[in-house]
Amino acid sequence: MDDDKAEVAVAEMPQAGAGGYAWVCARPVSRWFMVVYGLAYTGMWMALLSPLLVGLAMRVQVIDPAHADNSLSLVVGVGALAALFGNPFFGRLSDRTVSRFGARRPWLVGGALAGVAGLALVAQADSVPALLLGWCVTQLAYNAQLAALAAILSDQVPPAQRGTVSGIVSISLPVGMAVGTFLVQAFATSTYAIFLLPGAIALVSALALAAVLRGDRSAATLAAPYGWREFAGSFWIDPRRFPDFSWTWCSRFLQFAGVALLLTYQELYLIHQLHCPPHEAPHRIFLSTLLQSIMLAAFGVLGGRLSDAVGRRKAFVSGAALLYALALLLIALTRSFDWFLVGMAVTGIAQGAYLAVDLALLTDVLPERETHAARNLGIFNIASVLPQLLMPAMAPGILAMTGDSYAVLFGLAAILVAAGAWTIQRVQGVR
């Protein structure tokens, strides 16, 4: 046995699994792996979110200035549906992959390459249909990469380190947003640079992670032919067989329902409840988002490390959710921008701790990890995406019934998040 194979044998303990790669990580991952893994996540978010936050609106203004709002809603909405479909679908394909490069590397690197192609389509689009096509390709590509990235946590990281690594993953989102929007502003005069530079960074970081992956095995045997039953199974897990996964999914859905209401309606809240002049609202949102992101980054890493140190998950997740609910109540009841900033800072603290430990908890209870890890993680991701489609659609009716009361809307958000704190306590497989 050569040295490389000997290292893998120490790092992995094979287990039985029909048609799947089956192993349990025994050796801790290095700090270098953690850094590269976090950078790969950051690059992916940078490439995916920079167009969503800034670039798409700029392209729509050029392509269809007379109907910019409606066109932007169409492109973003259809793209979100593509993301909802793509993550579990490509996750299942990753689980079934048999290749000399392993099960994750082809989707990790291939998704980043296809993402660059999608961003190039967006950059050169001269009509709304062309822009829509490019954005759907982009969403599908980066959700294929995301499926592989999420599965690597289960494949490569032992349970004792999952809180720490999940904390690093949790800060990749705000860092990716901040760096991506900075690059967009720095290269605002070049349409191709706005879209392709973040995509190139995502590709380089994906290649770096592919190079340091250890023991990325292919599926042990060729899977059965992919049919309609297999396709439908990419979006469903039986809650009776896997109740812990189902309760965790429900908790994430309820948490992100509250998050979606806050993020979608904070601008209108500032204008109508805090009487902020409309032209000042974007600057105030920037301040609140920056403060929230700083808190999220700091407490994401801290929460994950503390969870690993004490060997507990549920108390951290429930506590973070309850803290987020209290912050929503503070925002709902305040009448000053200063207290709004305090509330947003607290949401950052709570969301950072929640995301870090919730992902670690999920990985601990993930069912069928030997054969369906990426698919199941993709199904879990639906709990994060679906509220972003449902809650903005329901909120106008709530506001209409309450006389445009944002206090009621955010109070309802607080109730949903608090229900998520209770739901996670139903999980039995972890402490």
C-alpha positions as CSV (number, residue, x, y, z in Angstrom):
1,M,0.0,0.0,0.0
2,D,1.5,3.4,-1.0
3,D,1.6,6.4,1.3
4,D,-1.4,8.1,-0.2
5,K,-3.6,5.0,0.1
6,A,-2.3,4.5,3.6
7,E,-3.3,8.0,4.6
8,V,-6.8,7.5,3.2
9,A,-7.2,4.2,5.1
10,V,-6.4,6.0,8.3
11,A,-8.8,8.9,7.4
12,E,-11.7,6.7,6.4
13,M,-13.5,3.7,7.8
14,P,-15.5,1.9,5.2
15,Q,-19.1,0.9,5.9
16,A,-21.6,-1.1,4.0
17,G,-23.7,0.7,1.5
18,A,-25.5,-0.6,-1.6
19,G,-24.5,1.3,-4.7
20,G,-23.0,4.2,-2.8
21,Y,-19.7,5.6,-1.5
22,A,-19.8,4.7,2.2
23,W,-17.2,6.0,4.7
24,V,-17.0,7.7,8.0
25,C,-14.2,10.3,8.6
26,A,-12.0,9.4,11.5
27,R,-9.1,11.8,11.2
28,P,-9.8,15.6,11.9
29,V,-9.5,17.9,8.9
30,S,-6.7,20.4,8.9
31,R,-7.0,24.2,9.3
32,W,-5.9,24.5,5.7
33,F,-8.8,22.4,4.6
34,M,-11.2,24.6,6.6
35,V,-9.8,27.7,5.0
36,V,-10.0,26.4,1.5
37,Y,-13.5,25.0,2.1
38,G,-14.7,28.3,3.5
39,L,-13.1,30.1,0.5
40,A,-14.9,27.8,-2.0
41,Y,-18.2,28.6,-0.3
42,T,-17.4,32.3,-0.3
43,G,-16.5,32.3,-4.0
44,M,-19.7,30.5,-4.9
45,W,-21.9,33.0,-2.9
46,M,-19.9,35.9,-4.4
47,A,-20.7,34.7,-8.0
48,L,-24.3,33.9,-7.2
49,L,-25.3,36.8,-5.0
50,S,-23.5,39.8,-6.7
51,P,-25.7,39.6,-9.8
52,L,-28.8,39.2,-7.6
53,L,-28.0,42.2,-5.4
54,V,-26.7,44.6,-8.0
55,G,-25.9,43.2,-11.5
56,L,-29.3,42.0,-12.6
57,A,-31.0,45.3,-11.8
58,M,-28.3,47.1,-13.8
59,R,-28.9,44.8,-16.8
60,V,-32.6,45.1,-16.7
61,Q,-32.4,48.9,-16.6
62,V,-30.4,48.8,-19.8
63,I,-32.5,46.1,-21.6
64,D,-36.0,47.1,-20.5
65,P,-36.0,50.5,-18.7
66,A,-39.8,51.0,-19.2
67,H,-40.7,47.8,-17.4
68,A,-37.7,47.3,-15.2
69,D,-39.5,46.3,-12.0
70,N,-41.7,43.7,-13.6
71,S,-38.8,42.3,-15.7
72,L,-36.6,42.0,-12.7
73,S,-39.3,40.3,-10.7
74,L,-39.8,37.8,-13.5
75,V,-36.1,37.0,-13.9
76,V,-35.5,36.7,-10.1
77,G,-38.6,34.7,-9.5
78,V,-38.0,32.1,-12.2
79,G,-34.4,31.9,-11.2
80,A,-35.5,31.1,-7.6
81,L,-37.7,28.2,-8.9
82,A,-34.6,26.9,-10.8
83,A,-32.6,27.0,-7.6
84,L,-35.4,25.2,-5.7
85,F,-35.4,22.4,-8.3
86,G,-31.6,22.3,-9.0
87,N,-30.1,21.7,-5.6
88,P,-31.8,18.4,-4.7
89,F,-31.7,17.2,-8.3
90,F,-28.0,17.7,-8.8
91,G,-27.4,16.5,-5.3
92,R,-28.9,13.1,-6.2
93,L,-26.9,13.0,-9.4
94,S,-23.7,13.6,-7.3
95,D,-24.6,10.7,-5.0
96,R,-24.9,8.4,-8.1
97,T,-21.7,9.7,-9.8
98,V,-19.1,7.1,-10.8
99,S,-15.9,8.7,-12.1
100,R,-12.1,8.6,-11.7
101,F,-12.4,12.0,-10.0
102,G,-14.8,11.0,-7.3
103,A,-18.4,11.8,-6.6
104,R,-18.1,15.5,-5.6
105,R,-15.3,16.9,-7.7
106,P,-17.1,16.7,-11.1
107,W,-20.0,18.7,-9.7
108,L,-17.9,21.1,-7.7
109,V,-15.7,22.1,-10.6
110,G,-18.3,21.5,-13.3
111,G,-20.9,23.7,-11.5
112,A,-18.4,26.5,-11.2
113,L,-17.5,26.2,-15.0
114,A,-21.1,26.2,-16.0
115,G,-21.7,29.2,-13.7
116,V,-19.2,31.2,-15.6
117,A,-20.9,30.3,-18.8
118,G,-24.3,31.4,-17.3
119,L,-22.9,34.7,-16.1
120,A,-21.4,35.3,-19.6
121,L,-24.9,34.8,-21.0
122,V,-26.3,37.4,-18.5
123,A,-23.5,39.9,-19.3
124,Q,-24.2,39.8,-23.1
125,A,-28.0,39.5,-22.9
126,D,-29.8,42.0,-25.1
127,S,-33.4,41.0,-24.2
128,V,-35.3,39.9,-21.2
129,P,-35.7,36.2,-22.4
130,A,-32.0,36.0,-23.0
131,L,-31.4,37.5,-19.5
132,L,-33.8,35.0,-18.1
133,L,-32.1,32.1,-19.8
134,G,-28.6,33.2,-18.6
135,W,-29.8,33.6,-15.0
136,C,-31.5,30.2,-15.0
137,V,-28.3,28.6,-16.2
138,T,-26.4,30.4,-13.5
139,Q,-28.8,29.3,-10.8
140,L,-28.7,25.7,-11.9
141,A,-25.0,25.7,-12.2
142,Y,-24.2,27.1,-8.8
143,N,-26.8,25.0,-7.1
144,A,-25.1,22.0,-8.6
145,Q,-21.9,23.3,-7.0
146,L,-23.7,24.0,-3.8
147,A,-25.0,20.5,-3.6
148,A,-21.4,19.1,-3.8
149,L,-20.1,21.7,-1.3
150,A,-22.8,20.8,1.3
151,A,-22.2,17.1,0.9
152,I,-18.4,17.5,1.5
153,L,-19.2,18.6,5.1
154,S,-20.8,15.2,5.7
155,D,-18.2,13.3,3.7
156,Q,-15.0,14.8,5.0
157,V,-15.5,16.4,8.4
158,P,-15.8,14.3,11.6
159,P,-18.6,15.1,14.0
160,A,-16.4,16.7,16.6
161,Q,-15.4,19.4,14.1
162,R,-18.7,20.0,12.3
163,G,-19.7,23.0,14.5
164,T,-16.4,24.8,13.8
165,V,-16.5,24.1,10.1
166,S,-20.2,25.0,9.9
167,G,-19.4,28.3,11.6
168,I,-16.8,29.0,8.9
169,V,-19.5,28.2,6.3
170,S,-22.0,30.5,7.9
171,I,-19.7,33.5,7.5
172,S,-19.1,32.8,3.8
173,L,-22.5,34.3,2.9
174,P,-21.9,37.8,4.4
175,V,-18.3,37.9,3.2
176,G,-19.3,36.8,-0.3
177,M,-22.0,39.5,-0.4
178,A,-19.7,42.2,0.8
179,V,-16.7,41.3,-1.4
180,G,-19.0,40.7,-4.4
181,T,-20.8,44.0,-4.2
182,F,-17.4,45.8,-3.7
183,L,-16.1,44.2,-6.9
184,V,-19.3,45.3,-8.8
185,Q,-18.8,48.9,-7.6
186,A,-15.1,48.8,-8.5
187,F,-15.7,47.6,-12.0
188,A,-19.0,49.3,-12.6
189,T,-17.9,50.5,-16.1
190,S,-17.3,47.0,-17.4
191,T,-20.4,44.8,-17.7
192,Y,-18.3,41.6,-18.3
193,A,-16.0,42.3,-15.3
194,I,-19.1,42.8,-13.1
195,F,-20.3,39.3,-13.8
196,L,-17.2,37.3,-14.9
197,L,-14.7,38.4,-12.2
198,P,-16.8,36.9,-9.3
199,G,-17.4,33.8,-11.5
200,A,-13.7,33.4,-12.1
201,I,-13.0,33.7,-8.3
202,A,-15.6,31.0,-7.7
203,L,-14.0,28.7,-10.2
204,V,-10.4,29.2,-8.8
205,S,-11.7,28.5,-5.3
206,A,-13.6,25.4,-6.4
207,L,-10.4,24.1,-8.1
208,A,-8.4,24.7,-4.9
209,L,-10.9,22.7,-2.9
210,A,-11.0,19.9,-5.4
211,A,-7.2,19.6,-5.1
212,V,-7.3,19.2,-1.3
213,L,-10.2,16.8,-1.0
214,R,-9.1,13.5,0.5
215,G,-10.7,10.2,-0.4
216,D,-13.5,11.6,-2.6
217,R,-14.8,8.2,-3.7
218,S,-17.1,7.4,-6.6
219,A,-20.2,5.5,-6.0
220,A,-19.1,1.9,-5.2
221,T,-21.2,0.4,-8.0
222,L,-23.2,1.7,-11.0
223,A,-26.6,2.7,-9.8
224,A,-29.9,1.5,-11.3
225,P,-31.1,3.4,-14.4
226,Y,-32.4,6.9,-13.6
227,G,-36.2,6.9,-14.0
228,W,-39.2,8.9,-13.0
229,R,-39.4,7.3,-9.5
230,E,-35.7,8.2,-8.9
231,F,-36.4,11.7,-10.2
232,A,-39.4,12.2,-7.8
233,G,-37.3,10.8,-5.0
234,S,-34.9,13.6,-5.4
235,F,-37.4,15.9,-3.7
236,W,-38.9,13.8,-0.9
237,I,-37.8,12.1,2.3
238,D,-40.4,10.0,4.3
239,P,-40.9,11.9,7.6
240,R,-42.1,8.7,9.3
241,R,-38.8,6.9,8.5
242,F,-36.6,9.9,9.4
243,P,-38.4,12.1,11.9
244,D,-35.2,13.9,13.1
245,F,-34.5,15.1,9.6
246,S,-38.1,16.2,9.2
247,W,-38.1,18.2,12.4
248,T,-34.8,19.9,11.5
249,W,-36.3,20.7,8.1
250,C,-39.4,22.3,9.7
251,S,-37.2,24.3,12.1
252,R,-35.1,25.7,9.2
253,F,-38.3,26.6,7.2
254,L,-39.8,28.5,10.1
255,Q,-36.6,30.3,10.8
256,F,-36.2,31.4,7.2
257,A,-39.9,32.4,7.0
258,G,-39.1,35.1,9.6
259,V,-35.9,36.0,7.9
260,A,-37.7,36.4,4.5
261,L,-40.3,38.7,6.0
262,L,-37.7,41.0,7.6
263,L,-35.3,41.2,4.6
264,T,-38.1,41.7,2.0
265,Y,-40.0,44.4,3.9
266,Q,-37.4,46.3,5.9
267,E,-37.3,49.1,3.3
268,L,-41.0,49.7,3.4
269,Y,-40.9,49.4,7.2
270,L,-38.3,52.2,7.4
271,I,-40.4,54.4,5.1
272,H,-43.8,53.8,6.6
273,Q,-43.2,53.0,10.2
274,L,-40.0,55.0,10.9
275,H,-40.9,57.8,8.5
276,C,-37.6,57.6,6.7
277,P,-37.4,59.7,3.5
278,P,-37.4,57.3,0.5
279,H,-34.1,58.6,-0.8
280,E,-32.4,57.8,2.5
281,A,-33.7,54.3,2.8
282,P,-31.0,52.5,0.7
283,H,-28.2,54.1,2.8
284,R,-29.9,53.1,6.0
285,I,-30.4,49.5,4.7
286,F,-26.7,49.4,3.8
287,L,-25.8,50.5,7.4
288,S,-28.1,47.9,9.0
289,T,-26.9,45.1,6.6
290,L,-23.3,45.9,7.3
291,L,-23.9,45.8,11.0
292,Q,-25.9,42.6,10.8
293,S,-23.2,40.9,8.6
294,I,-20.4,41.8,11.0
295,M,-22.3,40.3,13.9
296,L,-23.3,37.2,11.8
297,A,-19.7,36.6,10.9
298,A,-18.3,36.9,14.4
299,F,-20.9,34.9,16.2
300,G,-21.1,32.2,13.5
301,V,-17.6,31.1,14.2
302,L,-18.0,31.5,18.0
303,G,-21.3,29.6,18.1
304,G,-19.9,26.7,16.1
305,R,-16.8,26.4,18.2
306,L,-18.8,26.5,21.5
307,S,-21.2,23.9,20.2
308,D,-18.3,21.6,19.4
309,A,-16.7,22.3,22.8
310,V,-19.7,21.4,24.9
311,G,-21.0,18.6,22.5
312,R,-24.5,20.1,22.3
313,R,-26.5,21.3,19.3
314,K,-30.2,21.7,20.1
315,A,-29.8,24.2,22.9
316,F,-27.7,26.5,20.7
317,V,-30.2,26.3,17.8
318,S,-33.2,26.9,20.0
319,G,-31.5,29.7,21.9
320,A,-30.4,31.4,18.7
321,A,-33.9,31.2,17.2
322,L,-35.5,32.6,20.3
323,L,-33.0,35.5,20.3
324,Y,-33.9,36.2,16.7
325,A,-37.6,36.2,17.6
326,L,-36.9,38.7,20.4
327,A,-35.0,40.9,17.9
328,L,-37.9,40.8,15.5
329,L,-40.3,41.9,18.3
330,L,-37.9,44.8,19.1
331,I,-37.9,45.9,15.5
332,A,-41.7,45.5,15.3
333,L,-42.2,47.8,18.3
334,T,-39.5,50.4,17.9
335,R,-40.1,53.9,16.6
336,S,-36.4,55.0,16.2
337,F,-33.7,54.1,13.7
338,D,-31.2,53.7,16.4
339,W,-33.2,50.9,18.1
340,F,-33.8,49.4,14.6
341,L,-30.0,49.1,14.3
342,V,-29.8,47.4,17.7
343,G,-32.5,45.0,16.6
344,M,-30.6,44.2,13.3
345,A,-27.4,43.7,15.2
346,V,-29.1,41.1,17.5
347,T,-30.6,39.4,14.4
348,G,-27.0,39.1,13.1
349,I,-25.8,37.5,16.4
350,A,-28.7,35.1,16.4
351,Q,-28.5,34.2,12.8
352,G,-24.8,33.6,12.9
353,A,-25.1,31.2,15.8
354,Y,-28.2,29.5,14.3
355,L,-26.7,28.9,10.9
356,A,-23.4,27.5,12.2
357,V,-25.0,25.0,14.7
358,D,-28.1,24.1,12.7
359,L,-26.0,22.9,9.8
360,A,-23.8,20.9,12.2
361,L,-27.0,19.4,13.8
362,L,-28.4,18.5,10.4
363,T,-25.2,16.8,9.4
364,D,-25.3,14.8,12.6
365,V,-28.8,13.5,11.9
366,L,-28.6,13.3,8.1
367,P,-30.2,10.0,6.9
368,E,-28.7,7.6,4.4
369,R,-25.5,9.6,4.3
370,E,-23.7,6.6,2.7
371,T,-25.8,6.7,-0.5
372,H,-27.9,9.9,-0.5
373,A,-26.0,12.6,1.4
374,A,-26.1,15.3,-1.4
375,R,-29.7,14.6,-2.3
376,N,-30.9,14.9,1.3
377,L,-28.9,18.0,1.8
378,G,-30.5,19.4,-1.3
379,I,-33.9,18.6,0.0
380,F,-33.0,20.4,3.2
381,N,-32.0,23.4,1.2
382,I,-35.6,23.7,0.0
383,A,-36.4,24.8,3.6
384,S,-34.2,27.8,3.0
385,V,-35.4,28.7,-0.5
386,L,-39.2,28.0,-0.2
387,P,-39.9,30.7,2.4
388,Q,-38.4,33.3,0.0
389,L,-41.1,32.4,-2.5
390,L,-44.0,31.9,-0.1
391,M,-43.7,34.7,2.5
392,P,-43.5,37.7,0.1
393,A,-46.5,36.3,-1.7
394,M,-48.5,36.1,1.6
395,A,-47.3,39.3,3.2
396,P,-49.4,41.7,1.1
397,G,-52.6,40.0,2.3
398,I,-51.5,40.3,5.9
399,L,-50.7,43.9,5.6
400,A,-54.0,44.6,3.9
401,M,-55.9,42.9,6.7
402,T,-54.0,44.8,9.4
403,G,-54.0,48.3,7.9
404,D,-50.4,48.1,6.7
405,S,-49.1,47.3,10.2
406,Y,-45.5,46.2,9.9
407,A,-45.6,45.7,13.7
408,V,-48.1,42.9,13.1
409,L,-46.1,41.5,10.2
410,F,-42.8,41.3,12.1
411,G,-44.7,40.1,15.2
412,L,-46.0,37.2,13.1
413,A,-42.4,36.6,11.9
414,A,-41.3,36.4,15.5
415,I,-44.0,33.8,16.2
416,L,-42.8,31.7,13.3
417,V,-39.2,31.8,14.4
418,A,-40.1,30.9,18.0
419,A,-42.1,28.0,16.7
420,G,-38.9,26.9,14.9
421,A,-37.1,27.0,18.3
422,W,-39.7,24.6,19.7
423,T,-39.6,22.3,16.7
424,I,-35.9,21.6,16.9
425,Q,-36.4,20.3,20.4
426,R,-38.4,17.4,18.9
427,V,-35.1,16.0,17.4
428,Q,-34.1,12.9,19.4
429,G,-30.8,11.8,17.7
430,V,-28.6,14.6,19.1
431,R,-28.2,16.5,22.3
